[in-house]
Amino acid sequence: MNIPNTLTIMRILLIPVLVVVFYAPFQHNLLVAAGIFTVAAVTDWLDGYLARRLGQMTKFGAFLDPVADKLMVAVALVLLVERHDTMLLTLAACVIVGREIVVSALREWMAELGQRTSVAVSYIGKIKTVFQMIAIIGLLAIDPATAESWLLAVSYVMLYIAAVLTLWSMIIYLRAAAEVMKGQ
């Protein structure tokens, strides 16, 4: 066990805490839930940075880190779909979660072919993650029934941008896989 893997496991352990706090009947619970998600988002970046910086990259960490990220994002999106109850937020959440399933399966398949690096994380994927994390933090912090409309609108726009970038990055991954398949 090393520091990066500990941070990844901590991110997974924060998931039930996020859910409980999100539904807890105390003042500012949504802000606390957003804070928990923010901690998780920061540890997502930090564990990767520390693994590279400290030379503590492991196969276990390479497996667990994306799982932790996808779990945290999927759970947060489910919470938001229930709370915000809008078609466009639900559609964006479905696109994001669906893409994660497709890309995860694609990466696993490409690894079976010995071509895992051909579907490595792209620059667009990193930008998508930034928009997605900021949007989720904003939407978690906001009660749609009482929120200022401009703040809610900005958070929705950020999520829609993340959804578009999600589709774009999936197309990039699928094209890379198609090139490998042509060569097989």
C-alpha positions as CSV (number, residue, x, y, z in Angstrom):
1,M,0.0,0.0,0.0
2,N,1.3,3.4,-0.9
3,I,0.1,7.0,-0.7
4,P,-1.5,7.2,-4.2
5,N,-3.4,3.9,-3.7
6,T,-4.5,5.1,-0.2
7,L,-5.9,8.2,-1.8
8,T,-7.8,6.2,-4.4
9,I,-9.3,3.9,-1.7
10,M,-10.2,7.0,0.3
11,R,-12.1,8.3,-2.8
12,I,-14.1,5.0,-2.9
13,L,-14.8,5.2,0.8
14,L,-16.1,8.8,0.3
15,I,-18.9,7.6,-2.0
16,P,-21.3,6.4,0.8
17,V,-20.4,9.5,2.8
18,L,-21.4,11.6,-0.2
19,V,-24.8,9.9,-0.5
20,V,-25.6,10.1,3.2
21,V,-24.6,13.8,3.4
22,F,-26.5,14.6,0.2
23,Y,-29.7,13.3,1.8
24,A,-29.0,14.3,5.4
25,P,-31.5,16.8,6.9
26,F,-29.2,19.5,8.0
27,Q,-28.6,23.0,6.9
28,H,-25.9,23.3,4.1
29,N,-25.9,19.6,3.5
30,L,-25.6,20.2,-0.3
31,L,-22.5,22.5,0.2
32,V,-20.9,19.7,2.4
33,A,-21.7,17.1,-0.3
34,A,-20.1,19.4,-2.9
35,G,-17.1,19.7,-0.6
36,I,-16.8,15.9,-0.3
37,F,-17.0,15.6,-4.1
38,T,-14.4,18.4,-4.4
39,V,-12.0,16.4,-2.1
40,A,-12.6,13.4,-4.3
41,A,-11.9,15.3,-7.5
42,V,-8.7,16.8,-6.0
43,T,-7.5,13.3,-4.9
44,D,-8.2,12.1,-8.4
45,W,-5.5,14.5,-9.7
46,L,-3.3,14.1,-6.6
47,D,-3.0,10.3,-6.6
48,G,-1.9,10.3,-10.2
49,Y,0.6,13.1,-9.7
50,L,2.1,11.5,-6.6
51,A,2.3,8.0,-8.2
52,R,4.4,9.5,-11.0
53,R,6.4,11.9,-8.9
54,L,7.2,9.3,-6.2
55,G,7.6,6.5,-8.6
56,Q,4.8,4.6,-6.9
57,M,2.8,3.5,-10.0
58,T,1.4,0.1,-9.5
59,K,-0.8,-2.2,-11.5
60,F,-3.3,-2.2,-8.7
61,G,-3.4,1.6,-8.8
62,A,-3.7,1.7,-12.6
63,F,-6.8,-0.6,-12.2
64,L,-8.4,1.0,-9.2
65,D,-7.9,4.7,-10.0
66,P,-10.3,4.8,-13.0
67,V,-12.7,2.6,-11.2
68,A,-12.8,5.0,-8.3
69,D,-13.3,8.0,-10.6
70,K,-16.1,6.4,-12.6
71,L,-17.9,5.2,-9.4
72,M,-17.7,8.7,-7.8
73,V,-18.9,10.5,-11.0
74,A,-21.7,7.9,-11.7
75,V,-23.0,8.1,-8.1
76,A,-22.9,11.9,-8.1
77,L,-24.8,12.0,-11.4
78,V,-27.5,9.6,-10.1
79,L,-28.0,11.9,-7.1
80,L,-28.2,14.9,-9.4
81,V,-30.7,13.3,-11.8
82,E,-33.0,12.6,-8.9
83,R,-32.6,16.0,-7.3
84,H,-32.8,18.2,-10.5
85,D,-35.3,16.0,-12.3
86,T,-34.8,17.6,-15.8
87,M,-34.6,15.9,-19.1
88,L,-31.5,17.7,-20.3
89,L,-29.5,16.9,-17.1
90,T,-30.7,13.2,-17.3
91,L,-29.6,13.1,-21.0
92,A,-26.2,14.5,-20.2
93,A,-25.8,12.1,-17.3
94,C,-26.7,9.2,-19.5
95,V,-24.2,10.3,-22.2
96,I,-21.4,10.6,-19.6
97,V,-22.1,7.3,-17.9
98,G,-22.7,5.5,-21.2
99,R,-19.4,6.8,-22.6
100,E,-17.6,5.6,-19.5
101,I,-19.0,2.1,-20.0
102,V,-18.1,2.0,-23.7
103,V,-14.6,3.4,-23.2
104,S,-13.9,1.0,-20.3
105,A,-15.0,-2.0,-22.3
106,L,-13.0,-0.7,-25.3
107,R,-9.8,-0.3,-23.2
108,E,-10.3,-3.8,-21.8
109,W,-10.7,-5.3,-25.2
110,M,-7.7,-3.4,-26.6
111,A,-5.6,-4.6,-23.7
112,E,-6.6,-8.2,-24.7
113,L,-5.2,-7.4,-28.1
114,G,-2.0,-5.9,-26.6
115,Q,-3.0,-2.5,-27.8
116,R,-4.0,-0.7,-24.6
117,T,-1.8,2.3,-25.3
118,S,-3.8,3.0,-28.5
119,V,-6.7,4.1,-26.4
120,A,-4.8,5.9,-23.7
121,V,-6.4,9.0,-22.0
122,S,-6.6,11.8,-24.6
123,Y,-6.2,15.6,-24.0
124,I,-9.9,16.0,-24.8
125,G,-10.7,13.5,-22.1
126,K,-8.7,15.5,-19.6
127,I,-10.5,18.7,-20.6
128,K,-13.8,16.8,-20.4
129,T,-13.0,15.8,-16.8
130,V,-12.3,19.4,-15.7
131,F,-15.7,20.6,-17.1
132,Q,-17.4,17.5,-15.6
133,M,-16.0,17.9,-12.2
134,I,-16.7,21.6,-12.0
135,A,-20.3,21.1,-13.2
136,I,-20.9,18.3,-10.7
137,I,-19.5,20.3,-7.8
138,G,-21.7,23.3,-8.8
139,L,-24.8,21.1,-9.2
140,L,-24.2,19.3,-6.0
141,A,-24.0,22.6,-4.1
142,I,-27.2,24.0,-5.6
143,D,-30.7,23.2,-4.5
144,P,-32.6,23.7,-7.8
145,A,-35.7,24.8,-5.9
146,T,-34.0,27.8,-4.3
147,A,-30.9,28.4,-6.4
148,E,-30.1,31.6,-8.3
149,S,-31.0,30.9,-11.9
150,W,-27.7,32.2,-13.3
151,L,-25.7,29.9,-11.0
152,L,-27.8,26.9,-11.9
153,A,-27.6,27.8,-15.6
154,V,-23.8,28.0,-15.5
155,S,-23.6,24.6,-13.9
156,Y,-25.9,23.1,-16.5
157,V,-23.9,24.6,-19.3
158,M,-20.7,23.2,-17.9
159,L,-22.3,19.8,-17.7
160,Y,-23.6,20.0,-21.3
161,I,-20.1,21.0,-22.4
162,A,-18.7,18.0,-20.5
163,A,-21.3,15.8,-22.3
164,V,-20.3,17.1,-25.7
165,L,-16.6,16.6,-24.9
166,T,-17.5,13.1,-23.6
167,L,-18.9,12.2,-27.0
168,W,-16.0,13.7,-28.8
169,S,-13.4,11.8,-26.7
170,M,-15.4,8.6,-27.2
171,I,-15.2,9.1,-31.0
172,I,-11.5,9.6,-30.7
173,Y,-11.1,6.3,-28.8
174,L,-13.4,4.4,-31.2
175,R,-11.4,5.8,-34.2
176,A,-8.1,4.7,-32.6
177,A,-9.5,1.2,-32.0
178,A,-10.8,1.0,-35.6
179,E,-7.3,1.8,-36.9
180,V,-5.9,-1.1,-34.8
181,M,-8.6,-3.4,-36.0
182,K,-7.9,-2.5,-39.6
183,G,-4.3,-3.6,-39.0
184,Q,-5.2,-6.9,-37.4
